[in-house]
Amino acid sequence: MTTTTHELQATATRLSVDYAYAIDARDWDLFASVFTDDVVVEYKGMPEIRGITQWLDYFIPFHDECTWTSHVMTNHRSGQGPDGAWAICYGDVRWLHRRDENRLNHALNVYRDELRYEGNTWRIARRRMDVVLSDAADITSAGIHLPASMHGIATGS
């Protein structure tokens, strides 16, 4: 498969944006479509995950306990080298967890992906995530009011 630099950049950006949107919308079919079936995931603070089924088994219950999430992916870069195609981006992630709905959690992350061309499209075959910053704030005392969901605003529902 021959892919131009611009095509790869657009595809890598779409993959990370689809990842973010899928989590916020709880669209697990879209989420799964971003990754190969045998994806390897290394997230700081989580056990290594092998395969999309294991990842969904880990990710869905956690996000089911989040009353609100916002994933913003930015600073996308990609390229091809001797070991294949790669992509990197930053993630700005915020969430409220049901166990403490007044605590807005915030993390800045770096995502590094190995891409594989499969089934007529590029997918993420390996993802590494490192946390650059992590903090939390009491939204009640700060006077912050959050919508029920980012997805609801985006879709008008």
Chimera marker file (.cmm) of the C-alpha trace (Angstrom):
<marker_set name="trace">
<marker id="1" x="0.000" y="0.000" z="0.000" r="1" g="1" b="0" radius="0.5"/>
<marker id="2" x="1.439" y="3.346" z="-1.063" r="1" g="1" b="0" radius="0.5"/>
<marker id="3" x="0.239" y="6.245" z="1.064" r="1" g="1" b="0" radius="0.5"/>
<marker id="4" x="1.346" y="9.844" z="0.652" r="1" g="1" b="0" radius="0.5"/>
<marker id="5" x="2.514" y="11.845" z="3.642" r="1" g="1" b="0" radius="0.5"/>
<marker id="6" x="-0.661" y="13.943" z="3.492" r="1" g="1" b="0" radius="0.5"/>
<marker id="7" x="-2.948" y="10.902" z="3.283" r="1" g="1" b="0" radius="0.5"/>
<marker id="8" x="-1.227" y="9.283" z="6.240" r="1" g="1" b="0" radius="0.5"/>
<marker id="9" x="-1.436" y="12.508" z="8.274" r="1" g="1" b="0" radius="0.5"/>
<marker id="10" x="-5.162" y="12.871" z="7.540" r="1" g="1" b="0" radius="0.5"/>
<marker id="11" x="-5.786" y="9.219" z="8.393" r="1" g="1" b="0" radius="0.5"/>
<marker id="12" x="-3.780" y="9.327" z="11.635" r="1" g="1" b="0" radius="0.5"/>
<marker id="13" x="-5.648" y="12.459" z="12.701" r="1" g="1" b="0" radius="0.5"/>
<marker id="14" x="-8.993" y="10.826" z="11.892" r="1" g="1" b="0" radius="0.5"/>
<marker id="15" x="-8.072" y="7.759" z="13.942" r="1" g="1" b="0" radius="0.5"/>
<marker id="16" x="-7.277" y="9.785" z="17.052" r="1" g="1" b="0" radius="0.5"/>
<marker id="17" x="-10.340" y="12.009" z="16.635" r="1" g="1" b="0" radius="0.5"/>
<marker id="18" x="-12.577" y="8.948" z="16.131" r="1" g="1" b="0" radius="0.5"/>
<marker id="19" x="-11.043" y="7.423" z="19.280" r="1" g="1" b="0" radius="0.5"/>
<marker id="20" x="-11.891" y="10.538" z="21.290" r="1" g="1" b="0" radius="0.5"/>
<marker id="21" x="-15.385" y="10.947" z="19.878" r="1" g="1" b="0" radius="0.5"/>
<marker id="22" x="-16.171" y="7.253" z="20.346" r="1" g="1" b="0" radius="0.5"/>
<marker id="23" x="-15.357" y="7.432" z="24.041" r="1" g="1" b="0" radius="0.5"/>
<marker id="24" x="-17.357" y="10.617" z="24.633" r="1" g="1" b="0" radius="0.5"/>
<marker id="25" x="-20.307" y="9.229" z="22.626" r="1" g="1" b="0" radius="0.5"/>
<marker id="26" x="-19.910" y="5.717" z="24.091" r="1" g="1" b="0" radius="0.5"/>
<marker id="27" x="-19.853" y="4.411" z="20.516" r="1" g="1" b="0" radius="0.5"/>
<marker id="28" x="-17.906" y="1.226" z="21.131" r="1" g="1" b="0" radius="0.5"/>
<marker id="29" x="-18.309" y="-0.028" z="17.542" r="1" g="1" b="0" radius="0.5"/>
<marker id="30" x="-16.585" y="3.115" z="16.275" r="1" g="1" b="0" radius="0.5"/>
<marker id="31" x="-13.952" y="2.718" z="19.001" r="1" g="1" b="0" radius="0.5"/>
<marker id="32" x="-13.225" y="-0.872" z="17.926" r="1" g="1" b="0" radius="0.5"/>
<marker id="33" x="-12.951" y="0.173" z="14.259" r="1" g="1" b="0" radius="0.5"/>
<marker id="34" x="-9.991" y="2.422" z="15.071" r="1" g="1" b="0" radius="0.5"/>
<marker id="35" x="-7.827" y="-0.512" z="16.211" r="1" g="1" b="0" radius="0.5"/>
<marker id="36" x="-6.690" y="-3.859" z="14.872" r="1" g="1" b="0" radius="0.5"/>
<marker id="37" x="-8.246" y="-6.918" z="16.511" r="1" g="1" b="0" radius="0.5"/>
<marker id="38" x="-4.849" y="-7.796" z="18.014" r="1" g="1" b="0" radius="0.5"/>
<marker id="39" x="-4.020" y="-4.273" z="19.225" r="1" g="1" b="0" radius="0.5"/>
<marker id="40" x="-1.502" y="-3.955" z="22.053" r="1" g="1" b="0" radius="0.5"/>
<marker id="41" x="-2.212" y="-1.115" z="24.490" r="1" g="1" b="0" radius="0.5"/>
<marker id="42" x="0.223" y="0.282" z="27.027" r="1" g="1" b="0" radius="0.5"/>
<marker id="43" x="-1.353" y="3.036" z="29.139" r="1" g="1" b="0" radius="0.5"/>
<marker id="44" x="0.570" y="4.413" z="32.085" r="1" g="1" b="0" radius="0.5"/>
<marker id="45" x="-1.033" y="3.032" z="35.245" r="1" g="1" b="0" radius="0.5"/>
<marker id="46" x="-2.943" y="0.219" z="33.489" r="1" g="1" b="0" radius="0.5"/>
<marker id="47" x="-1.965" y="-3.381" z="32.837" r="1" g="1" b="0" radius="0.5"/>
<marker id="48" x="-0.835" y="-4.110" z="29.268" r="1" g="1" b="0" radius="0.5"/>
<marker id="49" x="-3.844" y="-5.008" z="27.159" r="1" g="1" b="0" radius="0.5"/>
<marker id="50" x="-3.762" y="-7.404" z="24.209" r="1" g="1" b="0" radius="0.5"/>
<marker id="51" x="-6.622" y="-7.421" z="21.753" r="1" g="1" b="0" radius="0.5"/>
<marker id="52" x="-9.631" y="-5.197" z="21.204" r="1" g="1" b="0" radius="0.5"/>
<marker id="53" x="-11.921" y="-7.513" z="23.183" r="1" g="1" b="0" radius="0.5"/>
<marker id="54" x="-9.749" y="-7.271" z="26.301" r="1" g="1" b="0" radius="0.5"/>
<marker id="55" x="-9.508" y="-3.503" z="25.877" r="1" g="1" b="0" radius="0.5"/>
<marker id="56" x="-13.265" y="-3.064" z="25.574" r="1" g="1" b="0" radius="0.5"/>
<marker id="57" x="-13.742" y="-5.324" z="28.607" r="1" g="1" b="0" radius="0.5"/>
<marker id="58" x="-11.498" y="-2.922" z="30.543" r="1" g="1" b="0" radius="0.5"/>
<marker id="59" x="-12.579" y="0.407" z="29.037" r="1" g="1" b="0" radius="0.5"/>
<marker id="60" x="-16.384" y="0.109" z="28.887" r="1" g="1" b="0" radius="0.5"/>
<marker id="61" x="-16.957" y="-0.512" z="32.628" r="1" g="1" b="0" radius="0.5"/>
<marker id="62" x="-14.712" y="2.421" z="33.562" r="1" g="1" b="0" radius="0.5"/>
<marker id="63" x="-16.458" y="4.792" z="31.165" r="1" g="1" b="0" radius="0.5"/>
<marker id="64" x="-19.896" y="3.514" z="32.217" r="1" g="1" b="0" radius="0.5"/>
<marker id="65" x="-18.994" y="4.935" z="35.645" r="1" g="1" b="0" radius="0.5"/>
<marker id="66" x="-18.099" y="8.325" z="34.183" r="1" g="1" b="0" radius="0.5"/>
<marker id="67" x="-21.005" y="10.743" z="34.125" r="1" g="1" b="0" radius="0.5"/>
<marker id="68" x="-19.161" y="13.082" z="31.771" r="1" g="1" b="0" radius="0.5"/>
<marker id="69" x="-16.050" y="12.928" z="29.572" r="1" g="1" b="0" radius="0.5"/>
<marker id="70" x="-14.301" y="15.246" z="27.151" r="1" g="1" b="0" radius="0.5"/>
<marker id="71" x="-11.415" y="14.034" z="25.010" r="1" g="1" b="0" radius="0.5"/>
<marker id="72" x="-9.555" y="16.571" z="22.864" r="1" g="1" b="0" radius="0.5"/>
<marker id="73" x="-6.796" y="15.296" z="20.598" r="1" g="1" b="0" radius="0.5"/>
<marker id="74" x="-4.270" y="17.703" z="19.108" r="1" g="1" b="0" radius="0.5"/>
<marker id="75" x="-0.725" y="18.234" z="17.769" r="1" g="1" b="0" radius="0.5"/>
<marker id="76" x="-0.974" y="15.339" z="15.326" r="1" g="1" b="0" radius="0.5"/>
<marker id="77" x="2.168" y="14.076" z="13.608" r="1" g="1" b="0" radius="0.5"/>
<marker id="78" x="2.717" y="10.944" z="11.562" r="1" g="1" b="0" radius="0.5"/>
<marker id="79" x="5.228" y="9.370" z="9.249" r="1" g="1" b="0" radius="0.5"/>
<marker id="80" x="6.650" y="6.215" z="7.789" r="1" g="1" b="0" radius="0.5"/>
<marker id="81" x="9.970" y="4.682" z="8.728" r="1" g="1" b="0" radius="0.5"/>
<marker id="82" x="11.807" y="1.408" z="8.384" r="1" g="1" b="0" radius="0.5"/>
<marker id="83" x="9.525" y="-0.175" z="11.000" r="1" g="1" b="0" radius="0.5"/>
<marker id="84" x="6.280" y="1.013" z="9.374" r="1" g="1" b="0" radius="0.5"/>
<marker id="85" x="3.846" y="3.865" z="9.859" r="1" g="1" b="0" radius="0.5"/>
<marker id="86" x="3.561" y="5.781" z="13.135" r="1" g="1" b="0" radius="0.5"/>
<marker id="87" x="1.524" y="8.590" z="14.636" r="1" g="1" b="0" radius="0.5"/>
<marker id="88" x="1.744" y="10.761" z="17.733" r="1" g="1" b="0" radius="0.5"/>
<marker id="89" x="-0.686" y="13.217" z="19.287" r="1" g="1" b="0" radius="0.5"/>
<marker id="90" x="-1.499" y="14.925" z="22.547" r="1" g="1" b="0" radius="0.5"/>
<marker id="91" x="-4.697" y="14.301" z="24.451" r="1" g="1" b="0" radius="0.5"/>
<marker id="92" x="-6.404" y="16.694" z="26.839" r="1" g="1" b="0" radius="0.5"/>
<marker id="93" x="-8.849" y="14.512" z="28.774" r="1" g="1" b="0" radius="0.5"/>
<marker id="94" x="-11.348" y="15.567" z="31.441" r="1" g="1" b="0" radius="0.5"/>
<marker id="95" x="-13.916" y="13.417" z="33.211" r="1" g="1" b="0" radius="0.5"/>
<marker id="96" x="-16.311" y="13.127" z="36.117" r="1" g="1" b="0" radius="0.5"/>
<marker id="97" x="-16.561" y="9.756" z="37.812" r="1" g="1" b="0" radius="0.5"/>
<marker id="98" x="-19.780" y="8.642" z="39.495" r="1" g="1" b="0" radius="0.5"/>
<marker id="99" x="-17.977" y="7.992" z="42.804" r="1" g="1" b="0" radius="0.5"/>
<marker id="100" x="-17.169" y="11.734" z="43.095" r="1" g="1" b="0" radius="0.5"/>
<marker id="101" x="-19.255" y="13.818" z="40.698" r="1" g="1" b="0" radius="0.5"/>
<marker id="102" x="-17.939" y="17.108" z="42.099" r="1" g="1" b="0" radius="0.5"/>
<marker id="103" x="-14.333" y="16.288" z="41.191" r="1" g="1" b="0" radius="0.5"/>
<marker id="104" x="-13.293" y="17.213" z="37.656" r="1" g="1" b="0" radius="0.5"/>
<marker id="105" x="-10.327" y="15.030" z="36.722" r="1" g="1" b="0" radius="0.5"/>
<marker id="106" x="-7.887" y="16.287" z="34.121" r="1" g="1" b="0" radius="0.5"/>
<marker id="107" x="-4.991" y="14.616" z="32.337" r="1" g="1" b="0" radius="0.5"/>
<marker id="108" x="-2.663" y="15.698" z="29.562" r="1" g="1" b="0" radius="0.5"/>
<marker id="109" x="-1.360" y="12.674" z="27.682" r="1" g="1" b="0" radius="0.5"/>
<marker id="110" x="0.957" y="11.784" z="24.833" r="1" g="1" b="0" radius="0.5"/>
<marker id="111" x="-0.263" y="8.971" z="22.553" r="1" g="1" b="0" radius="0.5"/>
<marker id="112" x="2.231" y="7.116" z="20.345" r="1" g="1" b="0" radius="0.5"/>
<marker id="113" x="0.780" y="4.715" z="17.792" r="1" g="1" b="0" radius="0.5"/>
<marker id="114" x="2.068" y="2.096" z="15.408" r="1" g="1" b="0" radius="0.5"/>
<marker id="115" x="-0.246" y="1.880" z="12.403" r="1" g="1" b="0" radius="0.5"/>
<marker id="116" x="-1.045" y="-1.082" z="10.186" r="1" g="1" b="0" radius="0.5"/>
<marker id="117" x="-2.824" y="-1.099" z="6.839" r="1" g="1" b="0" radius="0.5"/>
<marker id="118" x="-5.568" y="-3.710" z="7.203" r="1" g="1" b="0" radius="0.5"/>
<marker id="119" x="-8.945" y="-4.290" z="5.585" r="1" g="1" b="0" radius="0.5"/>
<marker id="120" x="-8.467" y="-1.423" z="3.098" r="1" g="1" b="0" radius="0.5"/>
<marker id="121" x="-7.756" y="1.112" z="5.836" r="1" g="1" b="0" radius="0.5"/>
<marker id="122" x="-5.162" y="2.137" z="8.373" r="1" g="1" b="0" radius="0.5"/>
<marker id="123" x="-5.751" y="1.090" z="11.973" r="1" g="1" b="0" radius="0.5"/>
<marker id="124" x="-3.836" y="1.446" z="15.213" r="1" g="1" b="0" radius="0.5"/>
<marker id="125" x="-1.971" y="-1.804" z="15.963" r="1" g="1" b="0" radius="0.5"/>
<marker id="126" x="-0.113" y="-0.594" z="19.046" r="1" g="1" b="0" radius="0.5"/>
<marker id="127" x="-0.826" y="2.376" z="21.304" r="1" g="1" b="0" radius="0.5"/>
<marker id="128" x="1.319" y="3.755" z="24.091" r="1" g="1" b="0" radius="0.5"/>
<marker id="129" x="0.050" y="6.532" z="26.345" r="1" g="1" b="0" radius="0.5"/>
<marker id="130" x="2.057" y="8.501" z="28.862" r="1" g="1" b="0" radius="0.5"/>
<marker id="131" x="0.542" y="10.969" z="31.310" r="1" g="1" b="0" radius="0.5"/>
<marker id="132" x="2.266" y="14.352" z="31.281" r="1" g="1" b="0" radius="0.5"/>
<marker id="133" x="0.012" y="16.043" z="33.841" r="1" g="1" b="0" radius="0.5"/>
<marker id="134" x="-2.805" y="14.851" z="36.060" r="1" g="1" b="0" radius="0.5"/>
<marker id="135" x="-4.887" y="16.918" z="38.450" r="1" g="1" b="0" radius="0.5"/>
<marker id="136" x="-8.400" y="17.349" z="39.779" r="1" g="1" b="0" radius="0.5"/>
<marker id="137" x="-10.568" y="20.248" z="40.924" r="1" g="1" b="0" radius="0.5"/>
<marker id="138" x="-13.746" y="20.609" z="42.952" r="1" g="1" b="0" radius="0.5"/>
<marker id="139" x="-16.224" y="21.950" z="40.414" r="1" g="1" b="0" radius="0.5"/>
<marker id="140" x="-18.862" y="22.842" z="43.011" r="1" g="1" b="0" radius="0.5"/>
<marker id="141" x="-16.686" y="25.354" z="44.852" r="1" g="1" b="0" radius="0.5"/>
<marker id="142" x="-15.377" y="26.687" z="41.528" r="1" g="1" b="0" radius="0.5"/>
<marker id="143" x="-18.932" y="27.288" z="40.274" r="1" g="1" b="0" radius="0.5"/>
<marker id="144" x="-18.437" y="25.104" z="37.197" r="1" g="1" b="0" radius="0.5"/>
<marker id="145" x="-21.562" y="23.669" z="35.569" r="1" g="1" b="0" radius="0.5"/>
<marker id="146" x="-21.111" y="20.919" z="32.992" r="1" g="1" b="0" radius="0.5"/>
<marker id="147" x="-23.604" y="19.680" z="30.404" r="1" g="1" b="0" radius="0.5"/>
<marker id="148" x="-24.971" y="16.152" z="30.728" r="1" g="1" b="0" radius="0.5"/>
<marker id="149" x="-22.650" y="15.058" z="27.906" r="1" g="1" b="0" radius="0.5"/>
<marker id="150" x="-20.398" y="16.425" z="25.197" r="1" g="1" b="0" radius="0.5"/>
<marker id="151" x="-22.051" y="14.003" z="22.799" r="1" g="1" b="0" radius="0.5"/>
<marker id="152" x="-25.491" y="15.455" z="23.516" r="1" g="1" b="0" radius="0.5"/>
<marker id="153" x="-24.330" y="18.946" z="22.604" r="1" g="1" b="0" radius="0.5"/>
<marker id="154" x="-22.511" y="17.765" z="19.476" r="1" g="1" b="0" radius="0.5"/>
<marker id="155" x="-25.529" y="15.865" z="18.184" r="1" g="1" b="0" radius="0.5"/>
<marker id="156" x="-28.215" y="18.218" z="19.462" r="1" g="1" b="0" radius="0.5"/>
<marker id="157" x="-29.831" y="15.435" z="21.491" r="1" g="1" b="0" radius="0.5"/>
<link id1="1" id2="2" r="1" g="1" b="0" radius="0.2"/>
<link id1="2" id2="3" r="1" g="1" b="0" radius="0.2"/>
<link id1="3" id2="4" r="1" g="1" b="0" radius="0.2"/>
<link id1="4" id2="5" r="1" g="1" b="0" radius="0.2"/>
<link id1="5" id2="6" r="1" g="1" b="0" radius="0.2"/>
<link id1="6" id2="7" r="1" g="1" b="0" radius="0.2"/>
<link id1="7" id2="8" r="1" g="1" b="0" radius="0.2"/>
<link id1="8" id2="9" r="1" g="1" b="0" radius="0.2"/>
<link id1="9" id2="10" r="1" g="1" b="0" radius="0.2"/>
<link id1="10" id2="11" r="1" g="1" b="0" radius="0.2"/>
<link id1="11" id2="12" r="1" g="1" b="0" radius="0.2"/>
<link id1="12" id2="13" r="1" g="1" b="0" radius="0.2"/>
<link id1="13" id2="14" r="1" g="1" b="0" radius="0.2"/>
<link id1="14" id2="15" r="1" g="1" b="0" radius="0.2"/>
<link id1="15" id2="16" r="1" g="1" b="0" radius="0.2"/>
<link id1="16" id2="17" r="1" g="1" b="0" radius="0.2"/>
<link id1="17" id2="18" r="1" g="1" b="0" radius="0.2"/>
<link id1="18" id2="19" r="1" g="1" b="0" radius="0.2"/>
<link id1="19" id2="20" r="1" g="1" b="0" radius="0.2"/>
<link id1="20" id2="21" r="1" g="1" b="0" radius="0.2"/>
<link id1="21" id2="22" r="1" g="1" b="0" radius="0.2"/>
<link id1="22" id2="23" r="1" g="1" b="0" radius="0.2"/>
<link id1="23" id2="24" r="1" g="1" b="0" radius="0.2"/>
<link id1="24" id2="25" r="1" g="1" b="0" radius="0.2"/>
<link id1="25" id2="26" r="1" g="1" b="0" radius="0.2"/>
<link id1="26" id2="27" r="1" g="1" b="0" radius="0.2"/>
<link id1="27" id2="28" r="1" g="1" b="0" radius="0.2"/>
<link id1="28" id2="29" r="1" g="1" b="0" radius="0.2"/>
<link id1="29" id2="30" r="1" g="1" b="0" radius="0.2"/>
<link id1="30" id2="31" r="1" g="1" b="0" radius="0.2"/>
<link id1="31" id2="32" r="1" g="1" b="0" radius="0.2"/>
<link id1="32" id2="33" r="1" g="1" b="0" radius="0.2"/>
<link id1="33" id2="34" r="1" g="1" b="0" radius="0.2"/>
<link id1="34" id2="35" r="1" g="1" b="0" radius="0.2"/>
<link id1="35" id2="36" r="1" g="1" b="0" radius="0.2"/>
<link id1="36" id2="37" r="1" g="1" b="0" radius="0.2"/>
<link id1="37" id2="38" r="1" g="1" b="0" radius="0.2"/>
<link id1="38" id2="39" r="1" g="1" b="0" radius="0.2"/>
<link id1="39" id2="40" r="1" g="1" b="0" radius="0.2"/>
<link id1="40" id2="41" r="1" g="1" b="0" radius="0.2"/>
<link id1="41" id2="42" r="1" g="1" b="0" radius="0.2"/>
<link id1="42" id2="43" r="1" g="1" b="0" radius="0.2"/>
<link id1="43" id2="44" r="1" g="1" b="0" radius="0.2"/>
<link id1="44" id2="45" r="1" g="1" b="0" radius="0.2"/>
<link id1="45" id2="46" r="1" g="1" b="0" radius="0.2"/>
<link id1="46" id2="47" r="1" g="1" b="0" radius="0.2"/>
<link id1="47" id2="48" r="1" g="1" b="0" radius="0.2"/>
<link id1="48" id2="49" r="1" g="1" b="0" radius="0.2"/>
<link id1="49" id2="50" r="1" g="1" b="0" radius="0.2"/>
<link id1="50" id2="51" r="1" g="1" b="0" radius="0.2"/>
<link id1="51" id2="52" r="1" g="1" b="0" radius="0.2"/>
<link id1="52" id2="53" r="1" g="1" b="0" radius="0.2"/>
<link id1="53" id2="54" r="1" g="1" b="0" radius="0.2"/>
<link id1="54" id2="55" r="1" g="1" b="0" radius="0.2"/>
<link id1="55" id2="56" r="1" g="1" b="0" radius="0.2"/>
<link id1="56" id2="57" r="1" g="1" b="0" radius="0.2"/>
<link id1="57" id2="58" r="1" g="1" b="0" radius="0.2"/>
<link id1="58" id2="59" r="1" g="1" b="0" radius="0.2"/>
<link id1="59" id2="60" r="1" g="1" b="0" radius="0.2"/>
<link id1="60" id2="61" r="1" g="1" b="0" radius="0.2"/>
<link id1="61" id2="62" r="1" g="1" b="0" radius="0.2"/>
<link id1="62" id2="63" r="1" g="1" b="0" radius="0.2"/>
<link id1="63" id2="64" r="1" g="1" b="0" radius="0.2"/>
<link id1="64" id2="65" r="1" g="1" b="0" radius="0.2"/>
<link id1="65" id2="66" r="1" g="1" b="0" radius="0.2"/>
<link id1="66" id2="67" r="1" g="1" b="0" radius="0.2"/>
<link id1="67" id2="68" r="1" g="1" b="0" radius="0.2"/>
<link id1="68" id2="69" r="1" g="1" b="0" radius="0.2"/>
<link id1="69" id2="70" r="1" g="1" b="0" radius="0.2"/>
<link id1="70" id2="71" r="1" g="1" b="0" radius="0.2"/>
<link id1="71" id2="72" r="1" g="1" b="0" radius="0.2"/>
<link id1="72" id2="73" r="1" g="1" b="0" radius="0.2"/>
<link id1="73" id2="74" r="1" g="1" b="0" radius="0.2"/>
<link id1="74" id2="75" r="1" g="1" b="0" radius="0.2"/>
<link id1="75" id2="76" r="1" g="1" b="0" radius="0.2"/>
<link id1="76" id2="77" r="1" g="1" b="0" radius="0.2"/>
<link id1="77" id2="78" r="1" g="1" b="0" radius="0.2"/>
<link id1="78" id2="79" r="1" g="1" b="0" radius="0.2"/>
<link id1="79" id2="80" r="1" g="1" b="0" radius="0.2"/>
<link id1="80" id2="81" r="1" g="1" b="0" radius="0.2"/>
<link id1="81" id2="82" r="1" g="1" b="0" radius="0.2"/>
<link id1="82" id2="83" r="1" g="1" b="0" radius="0.2"/>
<link id1="83" id2="84" r="1" g="1" b="0" radius="0.2"/>
<link id1="84" id2="85" r="1" g="1" b="0" radius="0.2"/>
<link id1="85" id2="86" r="1" g="1" b="0" radius="0.2"/>
<link id1="86" id2="87" r="1" g="1" b="0" radius="0.2"/>
<link id1="87" id2="88" r="1" g="1" b="0" radius="0.2"/>
<link id1="88" id2="89" r="1" g="1" b="0" radius="0.2"/>
<link id1="89" id2="90" r="1" g="1" b="0" radius="0.2"/>
<link id1="90" id2="91" r="1" g="1" b="0" radius="0.2"/>
<link id1="91" id2="92" r="1" g="1" b="0" radius="0.2"/>
<link id1="92" id2="93" r="1" g="1" b="0" radius="0.2"/>
<link id1="93" id2="94" r="1" g="1" b="0" radius="0.2"/>
<link id1="94" id2="95" r="1" g="1" b="0" radius="0.2"/>
<link id1="95" id2="96" r="1" g="1" b="0" radius="0.2"/>
<link id1="96" id2="97" r="1" g="1" b="0" radius="0.2"/>
<link id1="97" id2="98" r="1" g="1" b="0" radius="0.2"/>
<link id1="98" id2="99" r="1" g="1" b="0" radius="0.2"/>
<link id1="99" id2="100" r="1" g="1" b="0" radius="0.2"/>
<link id1="100" id2="101" r="1" g="1" b="0" radius="0.2"/>
<link id1="101" id2="102" r="1" g="1" b="0" radius="0.2"/>
<link id1="102" id2="103" r="1" g="1" b="0" radius="0.2"/>
<link id1="103" id2="104" r="1" g="1" b="0" radius="0.2"/>
<link id1="104" id2="105" r="1" g="1" b="0" radius="0.2"/>
<link id1="105" id2="106" r="1" g="1" b="0" radius="0.2"/>
<link id1="106" id2="107" r="1" g="1" b="0" radius="0.2"/>
<link id1="107" id2="108" r="1" g="1" b="0" radius="0.2"/>
<link id1="108" id2="109" r="1" g="1" b="0" radius="0.2"/>
<link id1="109" id2="110" r="1" g="1" b="0" radius="0.2"/>
<link id1="110" id2="111" r="1" g="1" b="0" radius="0.2"/>
<link id1="111" id2="112" r="1" g="1" b="0" radius="0.2"/>
<link id1="112" id2="113" r="1" g="1" b="0" radius="0.2"/>
<link id1="113" id2="114" r="1" g="1" b="0" radius="0.2"/>
<link id1="114" id2="115" r="1" g="1" b="0" radius="0.2"/>
<link id1="115" id2="116" r="1" g="1" b="0" radius="0.2"/>
<link id1="116" id2="117" r="1" g="1" b="0" radius="0.2"/>
<link id1="117" id2="118" r="1" g="1" b="0" radius="0.2"/>
<link id1="118" id2="119" r="1" g="1" b="0" radius="0.2"/>
<link id1="119" id2="120" r="1" g="1" b="0" radius="0.2"/>
<link id1="120" id2="121" r="1" g="1" b="0" radius="0.2"/>
<link id1="121" id2="122" r="1" g="1" b="0" radius="0.2"/>
<link id1="122" id2="123" r="1" g="1" b="0" radius="0.2"/>
<link id1="123" id2="124" r="1" g="1" b="0" radius="0.2"/>
<link id1="124" id2="125" r="1" g="1" b="0" radius="0.2"/>
<link id1="125" id2="126" r="1" g="1" b="0" radius="0.2"/>
<link id1="126" id2="127" r="1" g="1" b="0" radius="0.2"/>
<link id1="127" id2="128" r="1" g="1" b="0" radius="0.2"/>
<link id1="128" id2="129" r="1" g="1" b="0" radius="0.2"/>
<link id1="129" id2="130" r="1" g="1" b="0" radius="0.2"/>
<link id1="130" id2="131" r="1" g="1" b="0" radius="0.2"/>
<link id1="131" id2="132" r="1" g="1" b="0" radius="0.2"/>
<link id1="132" id2="133" r="1" g="1" b="0" radius="0.2"/>
<link id1="133" id2="134" r="1" g="1" b="0" radius="0.2"/>
<link id1="134" id2="135" r="1" g="1" b="0" radius="0.2"/>
<link id1="135" id2="136" r="1" g="1" b="0" radius="0.2"/>
<link id1="136" id2="137" r="1" g="1" b="0" radius="0.2"/>
<link id1="137" id2="138" r="1" g="1" b="0" radius="0.2"/>
<link id1="138" id2="139" r="1" g="1" b="0" radius="0.2"/>
<link id1="139" id2="140" r="1" g="1" b="0" radius="0.2"/>
<link id1="140" id2="141" r="1" g="1" b="0" radius="0.2"/>
<link id1="141" id2="142" r="1" g="1" b="0" radius="0.2"/>
<link id1="142" id2="143" r="1" g="1" b="0" radius="0.2"/>
<link id1="143" id2="144" r="1" g="1" b="0" radius="0.2"/>
<link id1="144" id2="145" r="1" g="1" b="0" radius="0.2"/>
<link id1="145" id2="146" r="1" g="1" b="0" radius="0.2"/>
<link id1="146" id2="147" r="1" g="1" b="0" radius="0.2"/>
<link id1="147" id2="148" r="1" g="1" b="0" radius="0.2"/>
<link id1="148" id2="149" r="1" g="1" b="0" radius="0.2"/>
<link id1="149" id2="150" r="1" g="1" b="0" radius="0.2"/>
<link id1="150" id2="151" r="1" g="1" b="0" radius="0.2"/>
<link id1="151" id2="152" r="1" g="1" b="0" radius="0.2"/>
<link id1="152" id2="153" r="1" g="1" b="0" radius="0.2"/>
<link id1="153" id2="154" r="1" g="1" b="0" radius="0.2"/>
<link id1="154" id2="155" r="1" g="1" b="0" radius="0.2"/>
<link id1="155" id2="156" r="1" g="1" b="0" radius="0.2"/>
<link id1="156" id2="157" r="1" g="1" b="0" radius="0.2"/>
</marker_set>
